[in-house]
Amino acid sequence: MIEAPELKSEQDIMLVERFKAFYEDVQRPQLEKISDIYTSSVRFKDPVHELQGIEFVHAYLTEMSANVEYGRFEYLDQLVSEDKAYIKWNMYFRHPKLGSDIHVVRGMTQIQYTDRIYFHEDVYDMGQMIYEHIPVMGTFVKMLKQRLANVK
């Protein structure tokens, strides 16, 4: 029997929604559900890390969540197809090394999947996330970005 495309699409959307719920609270990701989201050999990439394997992703998320004082994702848009999805988001976070303010970083996630995710890549601006909040360096990064924006 051939599976109806609408049924597959609904399964894809459900996986994407589980993925988003998993990460919604940065401080308390739903790590007990990690194997419901990812394959055991998942490949994870962001501007800082490249990890292979669910145990390394679990360890990374455990460490990340322990170091964040506050964090949540706001999902802005998404494009879901049969085997991949792109999700645009804002991440709001407060980290003790970056002061007491809540910072906002805009980013995008690409995931590829079958019944679970086997590839996850986050793309975001490291300058916006970290460098702009470091004394002296932050001023320099902001000036450089402004200067580049005015180049014609």
Secondary structure, DSSP 8 states (H G I E B T S, - for coil): ----HHHHHHHHHHHHHHHHHHHSBTTS--GGGHHHHEEEEEEEE-SS-EEESHHHHHHHHHHHHHH-SEEEEEEEEEEE-SSEEEEEEEEEEE-GGG-SS-EEEEEEEEEEESSSEEEEEEEE-HHHHTGGGSTTHHHHHHHHHHHHHT--
